[in-house]
Amino acid sequence: MRESGTFGWGNPLVRWSILALAGLSVVSILVGFLWLPSVHADFSAGGVWASICRAAGVPSSWGNGAAAKQAPVATNVVLERSMANAGTADAIGRGATLALNCTMCHGAQGLSSSDAPNLAGQYPEVIIKQLQDYKSGKRSSAIMAALAQRLSDKDIDDLAAYYAYLPKARTAPTTYDESLPTLVRVGAPLRNIAPCVSCHGGIDQKLGAPWIEGMPKDYLVHQLKVFRSGDRRNDSEAQMRNVARSMTDTEIDEVALFYARKATNGQ
């Protein structure tokens, strides 16, 4: 006959084990749902449910709720593989003429000497999407919006063909054969930050993700910060906003410096 209390509450070891487990659970909940979210720059208390959803990385409202109805559409552009095709000689020629209006910021050969992005060798679907977003107002810029609104869809396609044709404003693609910052190589899974190389560059470039090797550092820093603050919202499914939201200023600077140093012209 088993001795009473050996495995029950009367056993001190069992009692203290249960109490310790309960205490650890409470501490974990406080850290995961209150302390960690509160250190984010964009944190605002929204109730227990919002905190739980934020910690789990899922939206706090689903379906046709009021918040979902009010959420603006990030972009009207639907990316298709055909947009990545090389342009014809005629399209490239027309694009070169149109690009004369772009040289002051983006350089005569698509290489910027300011903090504007380098466009030489950029994927055509990237340029198409961004120009269409400027044209529709999904991405804001007083200068770019004014220029894009005067462009037809064909003009945009021709510009994309021209810049994609230019000699690449970059070195070899980023690979695992070099020393990479942690966020570039593996990201930060516990903060829902995907590695940069999973979308950008030669390891696994996603359709519509720009080539960022050799971009001016200040440009990269600014874009990451406006994604983080939500001032830039033209990323499909909030992909970049979800990544940048948890990045610190130090991490943004480190990633931007890494990619800027890969410029062929020493930027």
Buried (B, 14 or more C-beta within 10 A) or exposed (E): EEEEEEEEEEEEEBEEEEEEEEEEEEEEEEEBBBEBBEEBEEBEEEEEEBBBBBBEEEBBBEEEEEEEEEEEEBBEBEBEEEBBEEBEEEBBBBBBEBBEEBEEBBBEBBBBEEBBBBBBBBBBBBBBBBBBBBBBEBBBEEEBBEBBEEBEEEBBBBBBBBBBBBEBBBEEBBEEEEEBBEBBBBBBEEBBBBBBBBBBBEBEBEBBBBBBBBBBBEBBBBBBBBBBEEEBBBBBEBBBBBBBBBBEEEBBBBBBEBBBEBBBEEB
